Amino acid sequence: MQPIQITKRQLQLIQLKTMGLLESPKKTANKAAIMDYIRSIGYLQIDTMQAVARAPYFILWSHLGDYPTEWLDALLEEGVLFEFWGHALSFLPIEWFPVMRGLNLAGERPSRIWEPDREDKFPDLKEVVLTALRENGPLCSMDFAARELPEGWRRNSWGGNKPEKHVMQHMWWRMELMVAYRRKFRRYYDLRERVLPGWDDAQALSAEEANQRLIEQAVKALGVATPRWAYNFFYLNAESYPEKRFEEESQTGEWVPLQVEDWQAPAYLHPENMPVLEAALAGKLIASHTTLLCPFDPLMTDRDRLEQVFDFSYSLECYVPKNKRTYGYFVLPILHNGKLIGRMDSKAWRKEKEYEIIALYLEEGHQWDENAVQAVRVCVWDFARWQGLETVRVTQITPEGTIGSRIKELFKTPLQVIKCQTPE
């Protein structure tokens, strides 16, 4: 099969469509829409940073608009989601459990654990934790008292000074425990047989089947993917699905080969996305969404892919010393009509109920006309209102000038309050 020729703009539009960022939400979000989004991508990344909003809730807002964050917590507790390593720590649809368990049993997942196993320091502690869980139900690390640590024990963010937390984490990594629910974002672990009754490891996929399912999901979610993008989407090893398989299977219809203008690297499309490709080729994909993007949004997490596709160079500078940052601590890209037109360092001052745009950077090469200014203004105010904030303050705009003054002036004026719907 000969590769289908597409332009870079068509590539952008296809990827925005399949990742749910092409158009503004047409309907008010509900719990079913949350599950539809997570299933369409395959995972929802979890991160604890809350300079503005925690990652999983923020990502959903960017794609779905206003919704009560309690819905995501409820879906986990209802058992339609589970926590494990997808693209880093993630919420995953429960139907992906056989996939992840298959890789887990094969020793391939999780693949990014940097803390050594410490259970040998407390050889009897696993049974102590299991007994506590059996007798009390779901527990978190706060349910265990701090204790004296053995010589050589190093405090760290993964376990602090509670060996029980380490034990629960390692049992969760081995999928002996699962996260039953979260309270104030704190994990409560429980026995797998209580969270997922009836599970039998005979239901787990083989490592080969699991890797193929993840590759297929990655290509489907990305719309258009190179092999490297597909590997990075779920942190898979290239050996798990050799690149030559893409070429071989594109000849038999498993993949649709594409050639992006001015690119030498081959790209592929999942056959289920053919209607999206046809719409792009016919000029029927119109980008109309304006939103702020979380650094852990699936559009953002592969920085090389982001730069190749959208010509947008990005790094998360919260891990960089303050005096070496270019843009700021927790910078949010601004998506408008299919283009990344700016970025802003911001912070939610919850006690003061204020959303501060510490620094707004207008991306070079993108025209901030009145339409863009108004659309971003509405977006920022919606974001602030969703978090219960009442004012927006712009501290700095780069470059300064007429448009910067216009933005500062407009952002001072509150928009009509849009109340979030009540939970189902």
JOBELKA-V148037 format. One line per field, one symbol per residue. phi: phi as a letter, one per 40 degrees, with the letter a starting at -180 (. if undefined). psi: psi as a letter, one per 30 degrees, with the letter a starting at -180 (. if undefined). burial: + if it has 9 or more other ideal C-beta (glycine too) atoms within 8 Angstrom, else -. A space follows every 10 residues. Layout:
phi = ???
psi = ???
burial = ???
This chain:
phi = .ccccbcccc ddcccccccg bcbcdcbcca cccccccccc chabcbaccb dbacdcccdc cdcbgdaccd ccccccccgc babacbcgca cbdcccdccc ccccccgbac bbbbcccbcc cbcccdcccc cccccbgdbb cccbccaccc dgcbcaccaf bbddcccccc ccdcgcbbcc abbfgccbca cdcccbcgcb ccccccdccc cccccccccc ccgbacdccc cccbfccdcc addccdcccc cbgcbbcbbc dgbcccbbbc dccdcccccc ccgbcbcbcb acbcdbcdcc cccccdcccb fbcaaccccb ddcbccbicb cbcbcafgbc caaacaaccc ccfbbbccab bcccgbcccc ccccccdccc cccccdcgcb bbbbcabbcc iccccccdcc cccccdcbcc ccdc
psi = kkkkklleee eeeeeeefgg gelkkflkkl eeeeeeeeee efljkklfkh eekkeeeeee eeefaklkff eeeeeeefgf llkajcjakl kkkfffeeee eeeefggfkl fhkgklkgff fifgeeeeee eeeeffakll fffklllkkl kfkkklfffb gjeeeeeeee eeeggellje lkkhgkkjll kefeeikfkk fffklleeee eeeeeeeeee efdkkleeee efeghlkeff ikefeeeeff fgfeljkljk kgkeklllkk efgeeeeeee fgggjjkgkk lkkkfgkfff fjeeeeeeeg hjkkkjgfgk kefgkeeaei kkkjkjhgkj falkklkjje efhkjkjekk kjkkfkjiae eeeeeeeeee eeeeeeggkf lkkjekkkll aeeeeeeeee ffjklkkjkk lll.
burial = ---+-+-+-+ ++++++++++ ++--+---++ +-+++-++-+ +++++++--- ++++++++++ +++++++--- ++++++--+- ++++++++++ ++++-+++++ ++++++-++- ----+--++- -+--++-+++ -++----+++ +--+------ --+-----+- -+++++++++ ++--+-++++ ++---+-+++ ++--++--+- ---++-+-++ ++++++++++ +++++++-++ ++++++-+-+ +----++-++ ----++++++ -----+++++ +-++-++-++ +---+-+-++ ++++++++++ +++-+++-+- -+-+--+--- ----+-++++ ++++++++++ +++++++++- --++++++++ +++--+-+-- -+++++++++ +++++++-+- ++++--++-- --++++++-+ +---+----+ +---
